[in-house]
Amino acid sequence: MSVGIVLAGLGDIALSAHLPALARNSGVRVLGLVDPDEHRRELARALLPAPAFADLAEVLDDPEVRGVVLATPPWVTTGLIPLVTATGRFVLAEKPVATSVRAAGVLAELPEPQRGLVQVGLTYRHDPAMELLHDWITGGRLGSPSLVRAQIYDERRDPADPAHAGRIEGTLRHGMPVVHEGAHVFDWFGYLLGGPPDRVADAWAVATRPDLPAPNLCGARLEYPPSGGQGTPTVVLAEFGWLTDALPRCEISVLGDRGHALLDGQSFRLELSTAAGLEQVAFEPERTTRCFDRQLVRFVDLITGASTAPAPDLADGLAALELAERVAVLAGESPR
Ligand SMILES: NC(=O)c1ccc[n+]([C@@H]2O[C@H](COP(=O)([O-])OP(=O)(O)OC[C@H]3O[C@@H](n4cnc5c(N)ncnc54)[C@H](O)[C@@H]3O)[C@@H](O)[C@H]2O)c1
């Protein structure tokens, strides 16, 4: 029996990644496509013909609907999660689940049974490259990780695509890149380095143009506890940037006394350099396909009971948000 799923929010990531993943998964039936914007509904129906609705409430009465994928902006997602879980349905909610810790209060207070219905779209946690990097680090291939540099650059401003720039500037109004991208990146650090940082040592923010609604470049220095609790902390230098006409490379580098690992931020190709030489690993199919497929399989398993707990769960999503907000505040920005 396939599970009935509704996709709400038919924007960029829904049409480029969630909808194709839903269409590829034979265990899923799409019972509704929801967006207040008629044009987005038409675009989605052209990719996958399913009933379309302007408001999520219109489909939540259908007993065939077992789960909802929320690909909505974070300032909308926060209110939709409780709407879905109150009906006993499962929800896969895009990150970040809110734009501030205060706004996320309603989620932190969800009753325990409802929290168990929420999987958070920290999509790249599911990537085999992340698992392999974790194995390299915990298996001592680099020695103890001393320095992690994360350069997270995305959303290049393309002068030929002002609609995209306008949409990303709109998102910037709801918080600096660290709030949106940090959801993924702080989740990865927690997984790779065995838990949260001991402290955020410092943070900074810069706007490349005075008319931007918030700084579009920001970063922080964080200290994570040493592996095994002994030795020196791991220093993490994290930078986040959007909306310049050209962007630096997006990558994560992990350096230890015995080796250096490099994760390409777009493809998730991995390199490990040690005294023994260079190891290069690439996974198939390409990153978006494999991660959204794996994420959806986890969600279907949660719905069918094949797995009993969401992963990543709401606590993971809230922890990443809290850390991102700590960075933003230390950099001088008020939570939005
Ligand atoms: N997991 C990932 O890799 C990944 C990648 C990109 C974006 N995202 C996240 O996905 C979310 C959406 O991003 P996007 O780039 O697709 O944004 P977008 O602005 O392109 O799309 C959002 C869509 O939601 C619709 N919407 C607004 N209110 C709604 C409501 N009440 N009900 C239903 N639909 C509603 C809008 O009309 C719009 O079509 C963001 O939180 C973003 O951070 C995640």
The ligand as a MOL file (V3000), in Angstrom:
LIG
                    3D

  0  0  0     0  0            999 V3000
M  V30 BEGIN CTAB
M  V30 COUNTS 44 48 0 0 0
M  V30 BEGIN ATOM
M  V30 1 N 16.7060 21.1900 2.1900 0
M  V30 2 C 17.2910 21.9250 1.2790 0
M  V30 3 O 18.2980 21.5580 0.6920 0
M  V30 4 C 16.7210 23.2610 0.9260 0
M  V30 5 C 17.1550 23.9300 -0.2320 0
M  V30 6 C 16.5590 25.1380 -0.5490 0
M  V30 7 C 15.5910 25.6620 0.2870 0
M  V30 8 N 15.2320 25.0300 1.4230 0 CHG=1
M  V30 9 C 14.2240 25.5670 2.3330 0
M  V30 10 O 12.9390 25.3000 1.7710 0
M  V30 11 C 12.0470 26.3720 2.0970 0
M  V30 12 C 11.4600 26.9130 0.8080 0
M  V30 13 O 12.5010 27.4410 0.0180 0
M  V30 14 P 12.2860 27.8460 -1.5060 0
M  V30 15 O 13.5960 28.2990 -1.9800 0
M  V30 16 O 11.5940 26.7660 -2.2400 0 CHG=-1
M  V30 17 O 11.3190 29.0930 -1.3210 0
M  V30 18 P 10.2960 29.7230 -2.3840 0
M  V30 19 O 10.0270 31.1020 -1.9300 0
M  V30 20 O 10.7740 29.4790 -3.7710 0
M  V30 21 O 8.9800 28.8290 -2.1910 0
M  V30 22 C 8.0970 28.9070 -1.0940 0
M  V30 23 C 6.6880 28.6200 -1.6120 0
M  V30 24 O 5.8240 28.5000 -0.4750 0
M  V30 25 C 4.5780 29.0970 -0.8520 0
M  V30 26 N 3.7770 29.3930 0.3350 0
M  V30 27 C 3.8080 30.5070 1.1100 0
M  V30 28 N 2.8820 30.4020 2.0900 0
M  V30 29 C 2.2770 29.1890 1.9380 0
M  V30 30 C 1.2400 28.5000 2.6400 0
M  V30 31 N 0.6550 29.0170 3.7240 0
M  V30 32 N 0.8640 27.2740 2.1970 0
M  V30 33 C 1.4510 26.7280 1.1120 0
M  V30 34 N 2.4360 27.3290 0.3990 0
M  V30 35 C 2.8430 28.5390 0.8200 0
M  V30 36 C 4.9820 30.3200 -1.6590 0
M  V30 37 O 3.9060 30.7960 -2.4540 0
M  V30 38 C 6.1290 29.7520 -2.4890 0
M  V30 39 O 5.6670 29.2140 -3.7250 0
M  V30 40 C 12.8840 27.3910 2.8850 0
M  V30 41 O 12.6940 27.1710 4.2570 0
M  V30 42 C 14.3050 27.0670 2.5080 0
M  V30 43 O 15.2500 27.3750 3.5240 0
M  V30 44 C 15.7730 23.8340 1.7310 0
M  V30 END ATOM
M  V30 BEGIN BOND
M  V30 1 1 1 2
M  V30 2 2 2 3
M  V30 3 1 2 4
M  V30 4 1 4 5
M  V30 5 2 4 44
M  V30 6 2 5 6
M  V30 7 1 6 7
M  V30 8 2 7 8
M  V30 9 1 8 9
M  V30 10 1 8 44
M  V30 11 1 9 10
M  V30 12 1 9 42
M  V30 13 1 10 11
M  V30 14 1 11 12
M  V30 15 1 11 40
M  V30 16 1 12 13
M  V30 17 1 13 14
M  V30 18 2 14 15
M  V30 19 1 14 16
M  V30 20 1 14 17
M  V30 21 1 17 18
M  V30 22 2 18 19
M  V30 23 1 18 20
M  V30 24 1 18 21
M  V30 25 1 21 22
M  V30 26 1 22 23
M  V30 27 1 23 24
M  V30 28 1 23 38
M  V30 29 1 24 25
M  V30 30 1 25 26
M  V30 31 1 25 36
M  V30 32 1 26 27
M  V30 33 1 26 35
M  V30 34 2 27 28
M  V30 35 1 28 29
M  V30 36 1 29 30
M  V30 37 2 29 35
M  V30 38 1 30 31
M  V30 39 2 30 32
M  V30 40 1 32 33
M  V30 41 2 33 34
M  V30 42 1 34 35
M  V30 43 1 36 37
M  V30 44 1 36 38
M  V30 45 1 38 39
M  V30 46 1 40 41
M  V30 47 1 40 42
M  V30 48 1 42 43
M  V30 END BOND
M  V30 END CTAB
M  END
